[in-house]
Structures are given as structure tokens and as C-alpha cells.
Amino acid sequence: MLEFPRWKYILVAGVLLFSLIFALPNFFGEDPALQIARDDRAPVDQAAREAIEEFLRKEGIEYRTAYIDNGRLMVRFDSVPQQLRARDAVNETYGREYITALSFASRAPDFVRAIGLRPMPLGLDLRGGLYLLYQVDVNGAISQLLEGYEQDVRRALSSAKIPFRDVTPVRVESDINNGIRAILSEGANVDAARDAIAKALPDLAVSIVNLPSGPAVQALLSPAQIRERQEYALQQNIVTLRNRVNELGVSESIVQRQGLDRINVQLPGVQNSAEVKDILGRVATLEFRMEYTQGNAFEAAQRGRAPLGAKLYRTRDGTPVLLKREIIVTGDQLIDAVYTTSQEGPAVSVRLDSRGGEEMFETTRTNLNRRMGVVYIEKRRETVEVDGKQVERDVTDEEVISLATIRGIFSNQFQITGLTASEARELALLLRAGSLATPIYLVSERVVGPTLGRDNIERGIRALIIGMIGIFVFMAAYYRVFGLVANVVLLGNLVLLLALMTALKAALTLPGIAGIVLGLGMAVDANVLIYERIREELRRGTSPQAAIKAGFEKAFSAIADANITTLIAGIVLWVFGTGPIRGFAVTLTIGIGTSMFTAILGSRAILTLMYGGRRKLRELPI
């Protein structure tokens, strides 16, 4: 008799049941939706939901449903124009309280959402949205690191009471600046200076050099340290971009590395590209410095240079200001930043880490009734014409946004004023998400409209349906009843594939649909190998039940070899590919596993149920 263990029946049935449950949300489709989150990151409550629903009704904006999902309000609409109208209305009325983002919401019933099931995320080519490719300035990361080392050397020499004239970056046998050089004053103790700098920068190679102007001490980074810092900056920028995307409220986003020094950002459903690019690419931070009172700012501005130990800045109205070179606190030491309003107007409420709080406490304690400046620093790249050619150059904008007198002692909590409402909101967002470790520059941008994405979905599904109908007809005509069994197994394979992609949250792309079609073809190929083996056994005079058993056993090695070689190719494409190639590899790799399971276990389970218990079976409909 043809036998199949009971536990395998249970396994196949259990896998099929769970596959149907996980794949269920994908069969209901989606509607355009508006995602609304609180600006202070608190969860949206029921009262807020009712208030916004009442507001939309008063504005005459029709919507399907509204529900709270993971602390954010999702409002579904019948069409994109209604979605855009609702976004504009909510931003105009509730702009200070809420952040809105265009999104999509599943039409699945409430009970499906209640048990935590979500449809498979769609890629940019199917959803529509914004694709951005950024170039990371990895050399800029070294410059920023050296700026920090410069401050450490100044503090170390000042604490050791060693006089020095200046501390500057230096380039030694390198294409970029790779160290710090402290130029000492005449009569300074060179050995003590070297020991102080070596203690402040223990990881750097510190040495004494003799310059025409006098002795100096320099500290250099090794090539390995430079590579390590560049890699760290790239990874930190990826984390920061993800944080900024999350602050914007964009769902199903992708931020990943591409190549050695590039990052690609995919934002499905995003249509306000100018605002998003401005927030993501902005290299902005803050510095807190004390005012330099031993010189005249207007005279320094006329000369075009600041006195030693000072830097020349300008306020927003163009007034020159001299600030000390020593930095008290930077934006990197901020833990949280929230937009708020104060008696002086819009403000950003800031909270520092422990080290920053200690520095701020000590500074304010010893500098009462003196002025502290808040410097806003932004780096960007602009294109200029030089000798008739378009040339890109890096520009750093620095301006003093606040110059206030210290009236009391404070440490890790205070407010920054002197901003407009929109500037305060954007600054709070940037500070919360973290500053970029090094500048990034947009090198490629592609916008996929929602209409084009919908067309791609329709064409992809149409290709899938046509391909499956062709397979069904061929299998039913050529293998008769066994072909019908193969068709049922093929449908099960498709459901299992969708369920696994949904559970793994793998984004479905247009090349991914091609991978699904190819995977279905490979699944049928496994059934063809099994059925041809069964036919061979029948031609040899083997009994029908023994032929079925022999067909599965003898075809297994050929099926395994073919699928393993394809699996290796799929994994290589998955690991090393990007964009469309990876989307194809994901579905192909998962499809290989599902086709092996359904063809070997699923087909045998059904055929054993049909023919395993028959004692007088003379022929098979194959």
C-alpha cells in the first residue's frame, strides 16, 4: 500500500492553514490614507481621533474609516484627491500639534488588524513614491573628527597651563587632513605639551616637530583609524536617516547602503518631495560658545579675520559677533528636543546628556551676566560657474541664532529662542533624529507617481494570472487528474509564498512579481519530474501505488539538485544585488523553498489520500 505518515498530513495541513491566515490581508486591497501622529510623539488617543473625525466632517471631506494603529491615527479615503485635501486641511489647522504623512491602509476587516496581521509591503515601483540616492562625504567625517580633537587639545593645553599660539588640522603624507598640530608659544615646555596631548588623545600617534616658527606637537591618525572612522560615519548616517524618516511618519520606508559610500532611500507614497529632501539631506547642528570680549567684532569684520582664540560670526540681521573658539556643547550631546512656545515666541526645549549637562553647569556657574551664543551650522553643496564650467563646491553656513545673557545657573535643560515657528519645528526634528556624522549629497532622484504604480500592479497581476492559466491548462490536458492535483498544489504554493513574504515583511516589487512567476514555473517543473518518473515506472509494469512511491523517491535527487543550484544563484543576487535585482532575488529564493515543500510533501499527501487506500487499483489517470 501507498502510505504517508500522519504527522506529515498534520504538518501540511498546519502550514496551509497558517499560510491562509498570514496571506489573508493581501486579498482585500488598499485605499489611500492619511497617517496622523502627534508632534510630541505621544500616542494619539480616542479623544483626538474623535476631534479629527469631527473636523473632517465639518470641512466636508468624506472618508471611509478612521482607526488608531500603533499610536497613530489612520484615516482611509476613496480617492487620492480626498486624501490630499484632508492632509492640507489638517496641516493648516493642527500643524503645531500633529505630523501628517500620505500612506495607504488595508481594506481588511477590523478583526484581521486586531490580531496583528498586515498586508505585504509594496516596493516603490508598485506603490509610487520617492527614490533618493545620496553620496556620503566620507572625507568630511575625518574633518569633523579632527575638529573635535582640536577642541580636546585646546582644553588639555589650557588645563596644563601650557601656552600655545594655535591648534590647526595638518596633512602628513596623506591626501586629506589626518592629524592635529599644536603650535606652542616661545618658552613653552614641549615635553609637557606632548604628554598632555598624548593623555587627551591616547589613540593617536603623538610626536614633536620643529617648524621654522618654533616647536610644535602633532597627533596623527593611522590609515586604519581613518578607514574605521569613514565606515562609522556611513553607518551612523544610515541610522540618522532612518530616524529622520521615522520622525516624518513615512511608513514602509527603506534606508540601506549601496556600494562603498552611497545610501539609497525609498519612501513609498511620498509626494511632497521638496520638503522630504530638505529634511533628510540637511547637515545641521548647534554649537554653544561664550562671547569673546577682548576684541571688537566690527573691527574684526572690517579686517576680515578674528583675533587669536576667537571666531567671527554674524547674526541673522548681519551684525558681526565674536565668539570664543572653545565649544561648550554641540548638537551631538542632545538627548531630546521638542518644539514649544515661550514668552519670547517659538522655542526648542532641549535636554542634554550628562557630560553636556556638566559642561553647561560649569560654564553658566562661572560666567553669570556674560553672553552665550548659539551657533546654527548647516552644510550644503552648491553649483557655481567657473571659467564657463559648472563646478560643485561645499558651503558651510554659520549664523548666531541667539546671543543671550546668562542670568542663572542651568545644566541639562533649557530653551533655545530666536527662531520662527517653522524653523523651531524643523530644528527640533533634526536634533531629535540626530545630526549626520558627515555631509551627504543627492546624486540621483526618481519619483514614481501613484498612477504609474497602480498600472504596474495591474500589469504584474495580469501577467501572473495569464501565466498561471497557461500552466493550469497545460497540466490538466497533459497529465489529466494528476495535472489537476498539480494545479491545486500550485495554488497552495502561491499562498505559502505570499504568507512567508508577509511574515518576513519583504517588499514586493515589479521584478519580484517576475520572480513569483518564475517560482511557479519551477514548482510545476518539480511536479513534471515526479509525474514522468511515475509514467516510467508504469511502463515497466510496476503497480500503480508502487509507481507513485517510486516516482517521488527517484525524482527527489533531480529536484533537489536543480533547486539547490538555483537557490545559490538567488542567494548571491540577494546578498550582492540592489534595487530591482534584490527584489527579484527575494521572491525567487523564498519561492524555491515553497516549491520544494508543496511539490514533494503537498502533492504526495493529496495523491496518497486519493489512491493510497485503494486495493484494486489497475491504472492511474496520468
N, C-alpha and C positions, 0 to 999 in steps of 0.2 A: 504493500500500500504506500501511497504518497503521503508522507507525514510532515508536519510543521509544528514545532514546539509551541505550547500555549503561551509562554512568556513572550514569544515573538509576535503573536497576534496582539497581545496586550500592548507591546511596545509600538507596533504600527498604529493601532487604534489611538493610543495616547498621544503619539506625535501628531497624528492627523487632527485630533481634537484641539490640541494646543495651537496648532498651526491655524486652524479656522478662527480661533479666538483672537490670536495676535494679528492676523491678516484682516479681521473684520473691519476696523476703521478705514481701511483703504478703499472699501467698496461704496462708501457714501458720498465721496467727492468733497469739495471745499467751496467756501464763499469768501469774498473779500471781507476783511475785518479790520477793526481799529483796536490796537493794543494800548491801553492807558495805564500808566504806572505813576505812583506818587514821586514827586521830585526829591523828597527826603528819604526815599527808599523804604518807607513803611508800607506794609501791605494795605491794599485797598479793601475797605470793609463794606458791609452791606449798605450802610447809610450813604456812603459815597456812590455806590452803584445806583441806588435809587435816585440820588440827586442828578447824576449824569443822564440817566434814562429820562427823567422829567425834563431836563434841559433839552435833550434831543427832540422830545415830543413838542415842546414849545417852539423850537426852531423849525418844526415841520419836516424833520429828517426821519424818513422811515428806515427802520432796521428790523431784522428778524428776531434775534435773541441777544441777550447780554448775560454774561456769567463771569464769575471770578475764577481765574486759573493761576495757581501758584502766586497769589498775592497781587495779580494784575487783572484788570478788567478787560474782557474781550467782548467786542460788540460786532455782530455779524450783519452784513448788508447784502442786498440782492445784486448790486452793481457797483462798479468802481467809482462812477460819479458821486453816488451817495456816500461812499467811503471817504472820498476826498473832501466833500462838503462837510462831513462830520468832523474830520480832522481840523479843517480850518476854523470851524466854529468852536471846537473845544480849545484849540490853541489860543484863540482870541480871548475867550472868557476865563479859561482856567490855566493860562500859560504859566503862572507863577506856582501853581500847585502840582501840576501833572506834566508828565512827559508822554507824548504820543508817538506811535510808530505804526506804519502801514504793515499789515500782515494778512494771513489767511487763517481761517478757522474751519475745522471739520464739521460736516453736517451730521456726524454720528449722534445717536441718541445720548441723552444725559447719562444713562447707566454705563455706557461704554467709556465715557470720560471719567465717571466716578471710580471705576476700577483701575484707572491709570493708563488706559490704552490710548495711543496716539497714532495717527497715520504716519507712513513713511515720509521723511523729509524729501523734498524735491530739490534738485540742483538748479543752478542759475539758468541753464538753458531751457528748463521746463517751467520754472516759477516766474522768471523775469526778475530783473533787479540790476545790481551794480557789481561790476568786477573791477578791482583795482590791483595793480601790481606796483609795489614800492621797491626802490633801490635803497639799501641801508648804507649810510656813510660809516663804514667800519673804521676808517682812519679818524673820523671825528670822535669816536669813542676813546681813542688814545688821547686826543687833545683834551677831552673833558676829564679824563683820569689825571692828566698832568696838572690841570687847573686845581683839582683837589689836593694833589701833592704840593703844589705851590703854597697853598694856604697852610698845610701842615708844616712845611719848612719854615715859613714865616713865624708861626706860633712857637715852634721848637727853638728857633734862634732868639726870639724875644724872651721866652721863658728862661733861657740860659743866659740872658743879658749879654749876648754876643752881637756887636754892631755889624750891620751889613748895609750895602748900598741898594741892592735889588735882588730879586729872585725871578728868574725867567726860564721858559722852556728852552731846551737845547737839542740839537740834532747831531748825533755822533755815529758816523758810519751807517747811516740809515736814510731811507727816502722820506721819512716822516720824523717829526719830533719824537724822541724816545727817552727823554730824561729832563731833569730839573737841575739848574745851576744857580748856586747862591754866590753872588759876588760880595766879598767881605770888605769891610772898611779897613783903612790903614791901621795897623797895630792890633787887629783882631787875632784872637787865639785860633789858629787854623785847626789844630788837633781837636780842640774842644768843640769847634763847629762841626767837624766831621763826626765826632761821637754823638753830638746832639741830633744831627740829621740821620745817622745810622739808627739811632734809637727810635726816631719818628717814622722812618721808612725801613723797617728791618728786612723787607723782601727785595730791596733794590741794592745794586752794586754801587757803593759809595766810595769816591776817591777824591784826592786833592789834585787840582790842576793849577798851573801857573800861567796867567794871562798877562799880556802887556800892561793891563791896567792894575794888576795885582793878583794876589792869591784868590782862589775860588774853590768851592766844594760842589761836586756834581754827583747826582744819583741817577743811574741808568736802568731802564727796563731791559730784560733779556728778550730775544726773539720769541721764546716760548711764552713768556708773560704777555707779550703783545698779541700773539695768536689767541691766547686764553681770554684776554680782555675783549677782543673783537668777537669771539664766539659768544661770550657772556652778553655783550651788547645786543647781538642779534636775537638771542633767546629772550632777553628782557624786553626788547621791542615787541616781540610776538605777544608776550604776556600783557604788556601795556595796551596794545591794540585790541586784544580780546576784552580787556577791562573797559576800554572806551566804547567798544561795540555794545557791550552789556549795558553800560550807562545810557546809551542811546535807545535801548529797548528793542534792538533788532533781533528777531527770532531766527533760528536755524542758520546762523551765520557760520562761515568757515574762515579761519585765520591760520595759515600754515606757511612753513618755509618752502621756498622754491629756489633750488640751486644753492650757491655758496653765500650770496649776500642779498637775496631778494625775499620778499614776503608778499604772498597774494592773499587778498581779502575778498571774499564773496558774500554779498549781502542780498539774499533773496527778498523780493518785494519792496526794496528801497527805491523810491522815485525822486526824493529831494537830494540829488547827488551833490550839489554845491555845498550844502550845509554839512553833509556827512564827510566829504573830503576835507573841509576846513577843520572839523573837529579831530578827525583821525590823523591827519598829517601835521598838525600843529606841534612844533617843538617849543613848548613854552614852559617856563618855570619862574620861580621867585627867588630873590636874594634879599636878605636883610642886612643893611650896613649902617654904621654910625656916620653922622655927618663929619666931614673934615673941616675943622675950624681954624687951621693955621694958614690958610690961604684965601685968596679972593676968587670966587667962581667966575666972575665976569672977566677978570684979567686972564685967567686960565683959558677961557673960551676965545679971547682975542688972540692969545699966543698959539692956541691950537694944541696945547699939551698941559697936563696936570702936574702938580708938584710930586716929588717922590713920596710914595706912601699913600697917594690919593688917586682917584679915578674921576674923570669928568663925565657927568650925565646931564640930561635935560629933562625937565618936567613936561607934562603934556602941552602946556602953553608956551614951551620953548625956553623957559628960564633955566640958565645953567646952574648946576648943583655939583659941589664937590663932596664925594663920599670916600670913606676910608677903604683901602684895599682889603682889609681883613673882613671876611664874611662871618656874620654871626650865625645865621641859619639859612639853609636853602630849601627849595620845594621838596627835595628828596626826603627831608626829615618830617614831612607832614603825614599824620595818620588819617585825618579826616578833614574835609572842607565842605561846608554847607552854605548855600545861598540864604541870606536873611536880610532883614531891613533894620536899620538903626536910626537914631535921631539925625545922623548926618546923611541918610539916604541908603541906597543899596549897599550891602556889605557881604563879605565872605567870612563866616565864622570858622576859625582854624584851630586845629588841635595838633600839637607836636608830639614826637616820641620823647622818651626820657632824656636822651642826650641833647636833643634840641631844646627841651624844656629847661635843662640845667644851664645851657649856654644863654638862653634868653633871660633866665632869672638873674644870672650873674651880671649880664650886660645892663639890664634895667636897674639893678641894685646900685651899680657903680656909676650910672650915667643919668641920674634923675635931673630933670629940667634941661636935658640936651635932646637934640633931634635925631630920630632914626628914620632912615629912608627905606622904602620898599621898592625894589627894582623889578620891573616886569621884563623878562628876556624872551624874545621869540626869534627863532632861526628859520630862514626860508631861502629858497633859491629863485633867482630871477634871471630873465634872459635880456641881455643888452647887446647893442650893435657895436662891434669893434672892427675898424677897418673894413666896413661893409659886410662883416660876417656876424651871424648870431652866436653869441657866446653865453653860456650859463655861468653864473657866479653865485657863491654863497653869501648871504647877507644876514647879519645879526642886528636886530633892533632891540635897543635897551632904553627904557624910559622909567623915570621915577613916578610911580602912580600915587605915592603917599609919602609925605615928609612931615611927620608929626612929632611934637614934643612929648617926651616920656614924663607923665605926671604921676605914675605909680609903678610899683614893682609887680610884674606878672611873669609867668613862666610858660606853661604849655598850652594855654587857652587865651585867645584874643581875637579881635576882629580887624579885617582889612577894609578900609573905606576908600573913597575917591574914584569909584567905578560907576558906570551906568548899569542899569538893570540887566541888560543882555550880557554885558562884559562880566558882571559878577556871576551870573549863572554859568557861563562858559568856563570861567576861571575855576569855579567850584568843581565842575565836572572834570576838568583836566587834572586838577590837583587830587581829586578822589581816585581817578583812574591811574595816576602815577605819571611821571614825566618820562619821555622817551630817553633811553640810555644814550642815543646818538641820533642825529637827524636822519629822516627818511625823505625820499623824493619820489614823486609819482612819475613812473615811466610808461605806464600803459593804463588805459581806461576803456571799459566796454560796458555799454548799457543795453540790456535786453528788455524790451518792452513787455508788459503783461500779455498783450495780444499775440506777440510772436511766441511767447512761452506757451500760451494756450494752444496755438496752432501746432507747436512741436509735440505737445502731449497728445493731441488728436491724431496726428500723423503716426506717432510712435505706437499708440494703441491700435490704430488701424493696421499697421504693419504686423503687429503681434497677432491680431485676430486672423488676418489673412494667412499668415504663416501657420498658425495652429489649425485652421480649417484645412489647409493643404495637407498637413501631416495626418489629420484625422481621416480624411477621405482616402489617402493612400494606404494607411494602416488597415482600415476597415475593409478595403477592397482586396488587399493583397494577403492579409492574414486572417480575415473573417472574424470569428468570435475572439480569437486571441488578439487581433488588432483592436477590437473594442476594449478589451482589458488594458491594452497598452494606452489607449486614449484616456481611460479613467485614471490610470497611474500618472499620465502626463498632466492632467488637471491637478492631481494631488501634488505633483512636483512643483507646479506653478504656485499653488497656495503655500507650500512649505517654503519656497524661495522668498515669497513676499513676507511671510511671517518672520523669517530669520533676518531679512533686511530691516524690517520694522523694529524687531527686538534689539538689533545692533545699532539702530539709528543711522544706517548707511544711506546716504543721499542717493536718490535715483536720478540719473541724468539721461540725456538722449543716447549717448553711447552705451549707457547701462541697459537701456531697452534692447539695443542690439545684442548686448551680452546675454540678456534673458532669452531672446530668440535663438541664439547660438546654443545656449544651455539646453533649451528644449529639444533642439535637434540632436544634441549629444545624448540626451536622455532616451530619445527614440532609438538612437544607434545602439544603445545597450540592449534594448528590447529586441532589436533586429538580430543582434548576435545570438541572443538566447534562443529566439524562435528558429533561426536557421540551424542551430545545434539540435534542437528538438526534431526538426524535419530530417536531419541526417540520421538520427537515432531511429526514427520511424522507418526510414528507408532500409535500414539494416535489419528490420524485423523486431526491434525492441518493443516491448509492450508500451501502451500509451503512458501509463503512470511512471514507468521506469524511464521513458524518454524525457518526460518533463523534468524528473530529478537529475538525469544525466545532462540535460541541456543547461540547467542553471549551474551545475558544478563545473562542467567543462568550459563554459563561456566565461567563467569568473576571471580567469587569469588574463584573457584578452581584454576584458572590460577594465580590469584594474590597471593594466599596462597603459592602455590608451588614455585613461583618465589621469593617471599619475603624471605622465609626460605633459599633458595639457595643464594640470594643476601647477607644475613647476613654472611653466611659462606665465600662467596667471599670477602667481606669487611675485615673480620678477617684475611684471608690469605694475603690480600693486605697490611694491616697495619703491621702485625707482621711477615710476611714471608720475605725471602730474596732470591735473585738469581732466580732459576727456579720456585720456588713456587710463587714468586711475579709476574713473567711473565705469569704464568697460571691464577693467580687471576685477573690480569688486563683485559685480554681478556674475562674471564668468567663474570666479573662484568659488563663490558660495553655490552657484548652480551646479558645479561639478560634484560637490558633496551631496546636494539634494538628489541629483540624478542617480548617483550610486545607491543611495538609500531606497529610493522609490522603485528603481528598476530591479534591484536584487531582492529586497525584502517585500516591498509592496506588491509587485507582480506575483511573486511566489505565494504570498498569503492569499491573494484572490484566486489564483489558479488551484491552489490546494483546497480551498473552500468549495470550488466548483467541481473538481474532478477527483479529489483525494479519497472520498468515501465511496465511490462507485466501484463495485466489484466486477461487473461485466461491461467494461469499457473497451470497445473494439477499435475506435478511431477518434482522432482529435480534429476539431474544426479549425485547422491551421493551414 
